[in-house]
Amino acid sequence: MRSGPDSSPVRATSARLESRLMEINDLTPAEEQVWRAFPLGESVDFRTADDEDVALGGGWGPERTVRAEVLRALLLNGPQEAGEIASLSLEGARISGRLDLQYATIDHPVRLRYCYFDEVPRFYACRLRELNFGDSVLPGLTAHAMRVDGVLRMTRSRFRGVVRLAGAKISGSLFMESAEIIAPDAEEPVLQLNQAAVGDDLRASGLRTHGQIRLSGASVAGSVNLNTAHLSNPGDSTVDAEVLVVGGNFLLREARVDGWIGLRGARIAGRLDLSYSTLSNPGGPVLLASSTTMGELWLRQSPPMQGGLVLRSAQIDVLLLEPEALPEQVFLTSLSYTSLIPHEPAERRLTMLERDGDGYVPHAYEELAAAYRRVGDDYAARNVQLAKQRRLRGTLRWYYRIWGYAQDTTVGYGFRPLRACTWLLSLLAIGSLAYGLHQPPALKPSEAPHFNPVFYTLDLLLPVISFGQEEAFAPEGWYQYLSYALIITGWILATTVVTGVTRSVSRQ
């Protein structure tokens, strides 16, 4: 018999819901409420107060307990209502049993906020539109190769076990702000995002972890935000992000990291920002960024790193590095950068090169000098080149070091050419005074020119110029030894000047 024109659509909806309810036996009142809300996309909230502690959810009674099998039945084959968008939206519930959705395709948004899970949910290779565990407490999460067409939210979630998201593909953002992952007995990374792909941002400011975060091989189209995070894995890796690809920035500002950060081979299009952060891994590397390519690296307004800074073969466009933030040991072999800021005197920057654990690295000095030349500070660039020659001298045999000291003392390896004038004028004054007070006798008095102590001294000092004085007069006694000293000094001075100028000109 057909319904009359005064029949209500709500009555038909209720009839269909009652029919579907008959398919699930022994629903509790709480489960029945969730079941009825699902096809209408309505939210069910069992919370008794906004500030209740979800960690106490293990003691919640049947009035707010929902079996995982009921949720699974809803998501896989739940009732539908024409004109409505079905969704599972549940807050303040205890989920008993294991929510197992392996390989399932879920066409409805899944929002399980402020919920307490008795067992680890299993979403392996599952496909969903949206998944939200915000503010919930879970013993872990197994979701390898999961695909989310929207966003995955775990904001302020607390995990007491491993979160497995390796190979996951998330079209939107991954939200983990103020989340906490503590798995003290785990022998594997506590947050596994290796080979994962995030289509937008990975937002995890305020994240707290005890163990390793694995991001190796992952890609994030947007930015990675770990500002104010506290990452702890003392003596081991806190972030393993080898060959990570980030389309935006990698932010780790005002964070505390106990352990080392591994970014070997990573590519960060924007900046790696470690400003205001405390990084500590005594006895080992604290930032391992060998062969990394990034737009900018910021190390500023931070206490000195406790551990080594490894930037071997890294390529950086802008290196914002304050000398106060440097650790006691750095590794800079083959590091290249375009710009170094803030602008500091060469003496403050050279401290970084002197701490290089690889020893004397010529390339590091050349990079620093080139950075100064690019901003027009030739004086600082010459200071760096001079420091390079002095550092090189310490690696040579003793007889080469003697020649090095001579070049350094006389002309500063060619970078202090005015020193040659100073030496020349000083020796000229000494010789002129000595020979002016005691004129050497002429070899042939009848043919000798008028004696001039200044030009006589110049004749002794300058090996390639003759004023006719040296051949006409022969000093005696200690004045003869003085002439020998002036001749030898003149040759050394001339040779070092030529060597230094040649080095400087060839470099230019």
C-alpha positions as CSV (number, residue, x, y, z in Angstrom):
1,M,0.0,0.0,0.0
2,R,1.4,3.3,-1.0
3,S,1.9,6.2,1.4
4,G,-0.5,9.0,1.2
5,P,0.5,12.5,0.1
6,D,0.8,13.5,3.8
7,S,3.6,11.0,4.5
8,S,6.8,12.5,5.9
9,P,10.3,11.8,4.4
10,V,11.6,11.5,8.0
11,R,9.3,8.6,8.6
12,A,10.7,6.8,5.5
13,T,14.2,7.5,6.7
14,S,13.5,6.1,10.1
15,A,12.1,3.0,8.6
16,R,15.3,2.4,6.6
17,L,17.5,3.1,9.6
18,E,15.5,0.6,11.6
19,S,16.0,-2.0,8.9
20,R,19.7,-1.5,8.9
21,L,19.9,-1.6,12.7
22,M,18.5,-5.1,12.5
23,E,21.7,-6.1,10.6
24,I,23.8,-5.4,13.7
25,N,23.0,-7.4,16.8
26,D,23.1,-6.3,20.4
27,L,23.9,-2.6,19.8
28,T,24.4,-0.7,23.1
29,P,22.6,2.6,23.5
30,A,25.9,4.4,22.8
31,E,26.5,2.4,19.6
32,E,22.9,2.9,18.5
33,Q,23.3,6.6,18.8
34,V,26.4,6.5,16.6
35,W,24.7,4.3,14.1
36,R,21.8,6.7,13.7
37,A,24.0,9.7,13.4
38,F,26.2,8.3,10.7
39,P,24.0,8.5,7.6
40,L,23.0,12.1,8.5
41,G,26.6,13.2,9.0
42,E,25.9,14.2,12.5
43,S,28.4,14.3,15.3
44,V,28.1,12.3,18.6
45,D,29.8,13.8,21.6
46,F,30.0,11.7,24.8
47,R,32.2,14.1,26.7
48,T,31.1,15.3,30.1
49,A,33.4,18.3,30.2
50,D,35.6,20.1,27.7
51,D,38.7,19.7,29.9
52,E,38.4,16.0,30.8
53,D,41.6,13.9,30.5
54,V,41.2,11.5,27.6
55,A,44.1,9.4,29.0
56,L,41.6,8.2,31.7
57,G,39.4,6.8,28.9
58,G,40.3,3.2,29.9
59,G,37.9,3.6,32.8
60,W,34.9,4.9,30.8
61,G,31.9,2.7,31.1
62,P,29.5,1.2,28.5
63,E,27.5,4.5,28.3
64,R,30.4,5.9,26.2
65,T,32.1,2.8,24.8
66,V,31.8,1.8,21.1
67,R,33.1,-1.5,19.8
68,A,35.6,-1.2,16.9
69,E,33.6,-3.8,14.9
70,V,30.6,-1.5,15.0
71,L,32.6,1.4,13.6
72,R,34.1,-0.9,10.9
73,A,30.6,-2.1,9.9
74,L,29.5,1.5,9.6
75,L,32.4,2.6,7.5
76,L,32.3,-0.4,5.2
77,N,28.6,-0.9,4.8
78,G,26.8,1.7,6.8
79,P,23.3,3.1,6.1
80,Q,23.0,5.9,3.5
81,E,20.5,8.6,3.3
82,A,19.5,10.4,0.1
83,G,20.5,14.0,0.1
84,E,22.8,13.6,3.1
85,I,26.6,13.1,3.3
86,A,27.4,10.3,5.6
87,S,30.3,10.6,8.0
88,L,31.7,9.1,11.2
89,S,32.1,11.9,13.6
90,L,32.6,10.7,17.2
91,E,34.0,12.5,20.2
92,G,34.7,11.4,23.8
93,A,34.3,7.7,23.2
94,R,36.2,4.6,24.3
95,I,36.9,2.4,21.2
96,S,37.1,-1.2,22.4
97,G,38.8,-3.8,20.3
98,R,40.9,-3.3,17.2
99,L,39.6,-1.0,14.5
100,D,40.8,-2.9,11.5
101,L,40.4,-1.3,8.1
102,Q,43.3,-2.9,6.1
103,Y,42.9,-2.5,2.4
104,A,39.5,-0.9,2.8
105,T,38.2,2.0,0.7
106,I,36.3,4.4,2.9
107,D,34.2,7.1,1.1
108,H,33.2,8.9,4.2
109,P,35.1,11.4,6.4
110,V,36.4,9.7,9.6
111,R,36.6,11.9,12.7
112,L,37.4,10.2,16.0
113,R,38.4,13.1,18.3
114,Y,38.9,13.0,22.0
115,C,38.7,9.2,21.8
116,Y,40.5,6.5,23.8
117,F,41.6,3.4,21.8
118,D,42.1,0.1,23.6
119,E,44.1,-1.4,20.8
120,V,46.3,-0.1,17.9
121,P,44.1,0.9,14.9
122,R,45.1,-0.8,11.7
123,F,44.8,1.1,8.4
124,Y,47.4,-0.6,6.3
125,A,46.9,0.2,2.6
126,C,43.5,1.8,3.4
127,R,42.1,4.6,1.3
128,L,40.1,7.4,2.9
129,R,38.9,10.9,2.2
130,E,39.8,12.4,5.6
131,L,41.0,11.0,8.9
132,N,41.1,12.9,12.1
133,F,42.5,11.5,15.4
134,G,42.7,14.9,17.0
135,D,43.1,15.0,20.8
136,S,42.8,11.2,21.1
137,V,44.9,8.7,23.0
138,L,46.1,5.7,21.1
139,P,48.5,2.8,21.9
140,G,50.0,3.3,18.4
141,L,48.9,3.4,14.7
142,T,49.6,1.0,11.9
143,A,48.9,2.8,8.5
144,H,51.7,1.8,6.1
145,A,50.9,2.7,2.5
146,M,47.6,4.4,3.6
147,R,46.2,6.9,1.1
148,V,44.2,10.0,2.3
149,D,42.7,12.1,-0.4
150,G,42.2,15.0,2.0
151,V,44.0,15.7,5.2
152,L,45.3,13.6,8.1
153,R,44.9,15.2,11.5
154,M,46.5,14.1,14.6
155,T,46.7,17.4,16.4
156,R,47.3,17.0,20.2
157,S,47.0,13.3,19.8
158,R,48.9,11.2,22.4
159,F,50.5,7.9,21.2
160,R,51.9,5.4,23.6
161,G,53.4,3.3,20.8
162,V,54.8,3.5,17.3
163,V,53.1,5.5,14.6
164,R,53.6,3.7,11.3
165,L,52.9,5.9,8.2
166,A,55.7,4.6,5.9
167,G,54.8,5.0,2.3
168,A,51.6,6.9,3.1
169,K,50.2,9.3,0.5
170,I,48.4,12.3,1.8
171,S,47.0,14.7,-0.8
172,G,46.5,17.5,1.7
173,S,48.4,18.4,4.9
174,L,49.5,16.3,7.8
175,F,48.6,18.0,11.1
176,M,50.5,16.9,14.2
177,E,50.6,20.1,16.2
178,S,51.4,19.4,19.9
179,A,51.1,15.7,19.4
180,E,53.1,13.4,21.7
181,I,54.7,10.0,20.7
182,I,56.3,8.1,23.5
183,A,57.2,4.4,23.0
184,P,59.9,3.6,25.6
185,D,60.2,0.0,24.7
186,A,60.2,0.4,20.9
187,E,63.3,-0.8,19.0
188,E,62.2,1.0,15.8
189,P,61.5,4.7,14.9
190,V,58.5,6.0,16.9
191,L,57.2,8.0,13.9
192,Q,57.7,6.4,10.6
193,L,57.1,8.6,7.6
194,N,59.8,7.2,5.3
195,Q,58.9,7.2,1.7
196,A,55.7,9.1,2.5
197,A,54.3,11.8,0.3
198,V,52.5,14.8,1.7
199,G,50.8,17.0,-0.9
200,D,50.9,20.2,1.3
201,D,52.5,21.0,4.7
202,L,53.6,18.8,7.5
203,R,52.6,20.8,10.5
204,A,54.0,19.5,13.7
205,S,54.8,22.5,15.8
206,G,55.0,21.6,19.5
207,L,55.5,17.9,18.7
208,R,57.0,15.8,21.5
209,T,58.8,12.5,20.7
210,H,61.0,10.1,22.6
211,G,62.7,8.1,19.9
212,Q,63.5,8.6,16.2
213,I,61.4,10.3,13.5
214,R,62.1,8.7,10.2
215,L,61.6,10.9,7.1
216,S,64.1,9.2,4.8
217,G,62.9,9.3,1.2
218,A,59.8,11.3,2.1
219,S,58.6,14.2,0.1
220,V,56.6,17.2,1.3
221,A,55.3,19.6,-1.3
222,G,54.9,22.4,1.2
223,S,56.8,23.1,4.4
224,V,57.8,21.1,7.4
225,N,57.0,22.9,10.6
226,L,58.6,21.6,13.8
227,N,58.8,24.9,15.6
228,T,58.8,24.6,19.4
229,A,59.1,20.8,19.2
230,H,60.9,18.7,21.8
231,L,62.6,15.8,20.1
232,S,64.5,13.4,22.3
233,N,66.7,10.4,21.5
234,P,70.0,11.0,23.4
235,G,73.1,9.7,21.7
236,D,71.1,8.6,18.6
237,S,69.1,10.1,15.7
238,T,66.1,12.2,16.5
239,V,65.3,13.0,12.9
240,D,66.5,10.6,10.1
241,A,65.7,12.5,6.9
242,E,68.1,11.3,4.3
243,V,67.2,12.4,0.8
244,L,64.1,14.1,2.1
245,V,62.6,16.5,-0.5
246,V,60.8,19.7,0.8
247,G,59.2,22.1,-1.6
248,G,59.1,24.9,1.0
249,N,60.9,25.5,4.3
250,F,62.0,23.1,7.1
251,L,61.3,25.1,10.3
252,L,62.8,24.0,13.6
253,R,62.7,27.3,15.5
254,E,62.6,27.5,19.3
255,A,63.0,23.7,19.5
256,R,64.9,21.5,21.8
257,V,66.7,18.5,20.2
258,D,68.5,15.9,22.3
259,G,70.2,13.7,19.7
260,W,71.3,14.3,16.1
261,I,69.5,15.4,13.0
262,G,70.3,13.6,9.8
263,L,69.7,15.4,6.5
264,R,72.2,13.7,4.3
265,G,71.3,14.2,0.6
266,A,68.1,16.2,1.4
267,R,66.8,18.9,-0.9
268,I,65.1,21.9,0.8
269,A,63.9,24.5,-1.7
270,G,63.4,27.1,1.0
271,R,65.3,27.5,4.3
272,L,66.4,25.2,7.1
273,D,65.7,27.4,10.1
274,L,67.2,26.4,13.4
275,S,67.0,29.9,15.0
276,Y,66.5,30.1,18.8
277,S,66.8,26.3,19.1
278,T,68.9,24.2,21.5
279,L,70.6,21.4,19.8
280,S,72.6,18.9,21.8
281,N,74.4,15.7,21.0
282,P,77.7,15.8,22.9
283,G,80.5,13.6,21.5
284,G,78.9,13.2,18.0
285,P,77.4,15.2,15.2
286,V,74.3,17.3,16.1
287,L,73.4,18.3,12.5
288,L,74.5,15.9,9.7
289,A,73.7,17.7,6.4
290,S,76.3,16.3,4.0
291,S,75.5,16.7,0.3
292,T,72.4,18.6,1.2
293,T,71.0,21.2,-1.2
294,M,69.0,24.1,0.3
295,G,68.1,27.7,-0.4
296,E,69.0,29.0,3.0
297,L,70.4,27.7,6.3
298,W,69.7,29.9,9.4
299,L,71.7,29.4,12.6
300,R,71.0,32.5,14.7
301,Q,70.0,33.6,18.2
302,S,70.8,30.2,19.6
303,P,73.2,28.8,22.2
304,P,76.3,27.1,20.8
305,M,75.5,23.6,19.4
306,Q,76.6,20.8,21.6
307,G,78.1,18.5,19.0
308,G,79.5,18.6,15.5
309,L,78.1,20.5,12.6
310,V,78.6,18.5,9.4
311,L,78.1,20.4,6.1
312,R,80.5,18.4,3.8
313,S,79.6,18.9,0.1
314,A,76.5,20.8,1.0
315,Q,75.2,23.5,-1.4
316,I,73.6,26.5,0.1
317,D,72.5,29.8,-1.5
318,V,72.3,31.9,1.7
319,L,74.2,30.9,4.9
320,L,72.9,32.9,7.8
321,L,75.3,31.9,10.5
322,E,76.1,33.8,13.7
323,P,79.6,32.9,15.1
324,E,78.1,32.5,18.6
325,A,75.9,29.6,17.4
326,L,78.8,27.5,16.2
327,P,79.8,24.3,18.0
328,E,83.4,23.5,18.9
329,Q,83.8,21.3,15.8
330,V,82.6,21.7,12.2
331,F,83.2,19.7,9.0
332,L,83.2,22.0,5.9
333,T,85.0,20.0,3.2
334,S,83.6,21.0,-0.2
335,L,80.8,23.2,1.3
336,S,79.7,25.9,-1.1
337,Y,77.5,28.9,-0.5
338,T,76.7,32.1,-2.4
339,S,76.2,34.5,0.4
340,L,77.2,34.6,4.1
341,I,75.3,36.8,6.5
342,P,75.4,38.8,8.7
343,H,78.5,40.6,7.5
344,E,81.2,40.0,10.1
345,P,85.0,40.8,10.2
346,A,87.1,38.1,8.8
347,E,88.7,37.4,12.2
348,R,85.3,36.3,13.5
349,R,84.5,34.1,10.5
350,L,88.0,32.5,10.5
351,T,87.2,30.8,13.9
352,M,84.8,28.6,12.0
353,L,87.5,27.4,9.7
354,E,90.0,26.8,12.5
355,R,87.5,24.4,14.1
356,D,87.2,22.2,11.1
357,G,87.5,18.6,12.2
358,D,88.9,17.7,8.7
359,G,92.0,19.8,9.4
360,Y,93.3,22.2,6.8
361,V,90.6,22.5,4.1
362,P,91.8,24.9,1.4
363,H,88.3,25.0,-0.3
364,A,86.8,26.4,2.9
365,Y,89.1,29.4,2.8
366,E,88.4,30.0,-0.8
367,E,84.7,29.9,-0.3
368,L,84.9,32.4,2.5
369,A,87.2,34.7,0.6
370,A,84.8,34.5,-2.5
371,A,81.8,35.4,-0.3
372,Y,83.6,38.6,0.9
373,R,84.6,39.5,-2.6
374,R,81.0,39.1,-3.8
375,V,80.0,41.9,-1.3
376,G,82.9,44.0,-2.2
377,D,85.0,43.5,1.0
378,D,88.4,42.9,-0.6
379,Y,90.2,43.7,2.7
380,A,88.4,40.8,4.5
381,A,89.0,38.6,1.5
382,R,92.8,39.3,1.7
383,N,92.7,38.5,5.4
384,V,91.1,35.2,4.7
385,Q,93.7,34.4,2.0
386,L,96.5,35.3,4.4
387,A,95.1,33.1,7.1
388,K,94.9,30.3,4.5
389,Q,98.6,30.6,3.8
390,R,99.5,30.6,7.5
391,R,97.3,27.5,8.0
392,L,99.0,25.8,5.1
393,R,102.4,26.7,6.5
394,G,101.7,24.6,9.6
395,T,101.3,21.5,7.4
396,L,104.7,21.8,5.7
397,R,108.2,20.6,6.5
398,W,110.4,22.8,8.6
399,Y,112.5,24.1,5.7
400,Y,109.4,25.2,3.8
401,R,108.0,26.8,6.9
402,I,111.1,29.0,7.2
403,W,110.5,30.3,3.7
404,G,106.9,30.8,4.6
405,Y,107.8,32.8,7.7
406,A,110.0,35.0,5.5
407,Q,107.2,35.7,3.1
408,D,104.8,36.4,5.9
409,T,107.1,38.7,7.7
410,T,108.1,40.7,4.7
411,V,105.0,41.0,2.5
412,G,102.3,38.9,4.2
413,Y,102.4,36.4,1.4
414,G,101.7,39.2,-1.1
415,F,98.5,40.3,0.7
416,R,100.4,43.0,2.7
417,P,102.5,44.7,0.0
418,L,103.1,47.8,2.0
419,R,105.2,45.8,4.4
420,A,107.9,45.7,1.7
421,C,108.0,49.5,1.7
422,T,108.3,49.5,5.5
423,W,111.1,47.1,5.4
424,L,112.8,48.9,2.6
425,L,112.6,52.3,4.3
426,S,113.8,50.8,7.7
427,L,116.8,49.2,6.2
428,L,117.5,52.2,4.1
429,A,117.5,54.4,7.2
430,I,119.8,52.0,9.0
431,G,122.3,51.7,6.2
432,S,122.3,55.4,5.4
433,L,122.9,56.3,9.0
434,A,125.7,53.7,9.5
435,Y,127.5,54.6,6.3
436,G,126.9,58.3,6.7
437,L,128.7,58.2,10.0
438,H,131.5,56.0,8.7
439,Q,132.1,56.4,5.0
440,P,133.7,53.3,3.5
441,P,137.0,53.9,1.6
442,A,137.0,54.1,-2.1
443,L,138.6,51.3,-4.1
444,K,140.1,53.9,-6.6
445,P,140.0,57.3,-5.0
446,S,140.9,59.1,-8.2
447,E,138.0,57.5,-10.1
448,A,135.4,57.2,-7.4
449,P,132.2,59.2,-7.6
450,H,131.1,61.4,-4.7
451,F,129.9,59.1,-1.9
452,N,126.2,59.2,-1.1
453,P,125.2,56.9,1.9
454,V,121.5,56.8,0.7
455,F,122.3,55.6,-2.8
456,Y,125.1,53.4,-1.5
457,T,122.5,51.6,0.7
458,L,120.1,51.4,-2.2
459,D,122.8,49.8,-4.3
460,L,123.2,47.1,-1.6
461,L,119.4,46.5,-1.1
462,L,118.2,46.5,-4.7
463,P,119.8,43.7,-6.7
464,V,118.6,44.7,-10.1
465,I,119.4,48.5,-9.9
466,S,122.9,50.0,-9.8
467,F,123.8,53.6,-8.9
468,G,127.5,53.0,-9.2
469,Q,128.2,53.3,-5.5
470,E,128.6,49.7,-4.5
471,E,131.5,49.0,-7.0
472,A,133.4,52.2,-6.0
473,F,133.5,51.7,-2.2
474,A,134.5,48.8,0.0
475,P,133.4,48.9,3.7
476,E,135.7,47.5,6.4
477,G,135.2,45.7,9.7
478,W,131.6,45.2,10.9
479,Y,130.4,47.7,8.2
480,Q,131.4,45.0,5.7
481,Y,129.2,42.5,7.5
482,L,126.4,45.1,7.5
483,S,126.7,45.3,3.7
484,Y,126.5,41.5,3.4
485,A,123.3,41.6,5.6
486,L,121.8,44.3,3.4
487,I,122.5,42.4,0.2
488,I,121.1,39.2,1.5
489,T,118.0,40.9,3.0
490,G,117.5,42.8,-0.3
491,W,117.5,39.5,-2.3
492,I,115.1,37.9,0.2
493,L,112.9,40.9,0.1
494,A,112.9,41.1,-3.7
495,T,112.1,37.4,-4.0
496,T,109.3,37.4,-1.6
497,V,107.8,40.5,-3.2
498,V,107.8,38.8,-6.6
499,T,106.4,35.6,-5.2
500,G,103.7,37.3,-3.3
501,V,102.7,39.7,-6.1
502,T,102.7,36.8,-8.6
503,R,100.4,34.8,-6.3
504,S,98.0,37.7,-5.8
505,V,97.9,38.6,-9.5
506,S,97.3,35.0,-10.6
507,R,94.5,34.7,-8.1
508,Q,92.8,37.8,-9.4
